[in-house]
Amino acid sequence: MQSLESLRLLATVDRDLIEELAASFARLRGQSDSSKLMSLLSPNAVFTIPGDATLLSCVGRYEGSAAILRFFAHCHIDYEILKLKLLDVLVDGDRAAVRSSCLLRHRGTGLARALNICDVLRFENGLIVDVFSHLDTLAIAATNGD
C-alpha cells in the first residue's frame, strides 16, 4: 500500500502531465503540420465543436484520429492562426480546460478577427480521448466574408 505522501506526489505528477499536454494541444492546434498534435490524441479520440452549422461548416463531431486529422488539415487550408496566446489551463482530475486567444485569418478573403477558444479535454492513459472545443463561431464566420 502506498503512503499518503506518495499518493500526493503521484497526483501532482499526473496533474503536471495533464497541464503540459493540455497546453501543448492548444499551442499545436495552430500549426499546419498536425502530426505532433495527433500524437497527443488517442486513436479513438472524439473532437466536438458545438455551434450553428449554418454559420460554420466545421461545426460537428469528429470521431477517431483519421477524422480529426482531416478536420485540422481542412482548417489549415482555409484559415491561418496568428498570434496564439495561451491564457489559462485548469486541471481537475482527468480533465483540463484551456483558454487561448489568437488572430484568425481566412486565407481566401484575407479577413482576420480576434478569436477566443476554450477547449475542454479529457485524458486516459496519458492521451487525450475527448475534446469539446468552444469557439466564437460568429468571429470565424466574419472572416469568411459573411
C-alpha positions in Angstrom: 0.0 0.0 0.0 1.3 3.5 -0.9 1.7 6.2 1.7 -0.3 9.3 1.7 2.8 11.3 0.7 3.5 9.1 -2.3 -0.2 9.3 -3.4 0.1 13.1 -3.2 3.3 13.1 -5.3 1.6 10.8 -7.9 -1.4 13.1 -8.1 1.0 16.1 -8.6 2.9 14.3 -11.4 -0.3 13.4 -13.2 -1.7 16.9 -12.8 1.5 18.4 -14.1 1.5 16.0 -17.1 -2.1 16.8 -17.9 -1.5 20.5 -17.6 1.5 20.2 -20.0 -0.4 18.0 -22.5 -3.4 20.4 -22.5 -1.1 23.4 -23.1 0.7 21.6 -25.9 -2.7 20.8 -27.5 -3.6 24.5 -27.5 -0.2 25.5 -28.9 -0.1 22.9 -31.6 -3.6 23.4 -33.0 -2.4 26.4 -34.9 0.5 24.6 -36.7 0.0 23.4 -40.3 1.8 20.1 -39.5 -0.8 18.3 -37.4 1.4 15.2 -36.7 2.6 16.5 -33.3 -1.0 17.4 -32.3 -2.2 14.0 -33.4 0.5 12.3 -31.2 -1.4 13.8 -28.1 -4.7 12.1 -29.1 -5.9 8.5 -28.6 -6.6 6.7 -31.9 -10.3 6.7 -30.8 -10.5 10.3 -29.6 -13.6 12.4 -30.2 -13.4 16.1 -31.2 -16.6 18.2 -30.9 -17.2 21.7 -32.0 -20.7 22.9 -30.9 -22.5 25.7 -32.7 -24.7 26.6 -35.7 -23.7 24.6 -38.8 -25.4 27.2 -41.0 -22.8 29.7 -39.8 -19.8 27.5 -39.9 -19.4 24.2 -41.8 -16.8 22.7 -39.5 -19.3 22.5 -36.5 -19.9 18.9 -35.6 -18.4 15.8 -34.0 -15.3 14.1 -35.4 -14.6 10.5 -34.2 -11.2 8.8 -34.5 -7.8 10.2 -35.3 -8.2 10.0 -39.0 -11.4 12.1 -39.0 -9.8 14.6 -36.6 -6.7 14.8 -38.8 -8.8 15.5 -41.9 -10.7 18.3 -39.9 -7.4 20.0 -39.0 -6.0 19.6 -42.5 -9.1 21.2 -43.9 -9.0 24.1 -41.4 -5.4 24.8 -42.2 -6.3 25.2 -45.9 -8.9 27.9 -45.2 -7.5 29.6 -42.1 -4.3 30.8 -40.6 -3.8 31.1 -36.8 -1.7 34.1 -35.9 -0.5 35.4 -32.5 -1.7 32.4 -30.5 -1.7 33.2 -26.8 -2.3 30.6 -24.0 -4.4 32.3 -21.4 -5.3 29.7 -18.7 -5.1 26.0 -18.0 -7.3 24.5 -15.3 -6.9 20.8 -14.4 -9.4 18.8 -12.4 -8.8 15.1 -12.2 -8.6 13.6 -15.6 -9.9 16.8 -17.3 -8.5 20.1 -18.3 -9.9 23.4 -19.6 -7.6 25.5 -21.8 -8.4 29.1 -22.7 -6.5 30.7 -25.6 -6.8 33.6 -28.0 -5.5 34.2 -31.4 -5.9 36.3 -34.5 -7.6 34.1 -37.1 -7.1 35.0 -40.8 -9.1 33.5 -43.7 -6.6 32.7 -46.4 -9.2 33.3 -49.2 -10.7 36.6 -48.1 -7.7 37.9 -46.2 -10.1 39.0 -43.4 -8.9 38.5 -39.8 -10.7 38.5 -36.5 -9.7 38.0 -32.8 -10.8 34.6 -31.7 -11.3 33.2 -28.2 -11.1 29.4 -27.7 -11.9 27.3 -24.8 -11.1 23.6 -25.1 -12.3 21.1 -22.5 -10.1 17.9 -22.7 -10.4 14.5 -21.0 -7.4 12.2 -20.6 -6.9 8.5 -20.3 -3.5 6.8 -20.1 -1.7 10.0 -20.9 -3.6 10.7 -24.1 -6.5 13.0 -25.0 -9.7 11.0 -25.5 -12.2 13.7 -25.7 -12.1 17.4 -26.8 -15.0 19.8 -26.6 -13.9 23.0 -28.4 -15.9 26.1 -27.8 -15.1 28.7 -30.5 -16.5 32.1 -31.3 -18.3 30.8 -34.4 -19.6 34.3 -35.3 -16.0 35.7 -35.4 -14.9 32.8 -37.7 -17.9 33.3 -39.9 -17.0 37.0 -40.2 -13.6 36.1 -41.7 -15.4 34.2 -44.4 -16.9 37.5 -45.6 -20.4 36.5 -44.5 
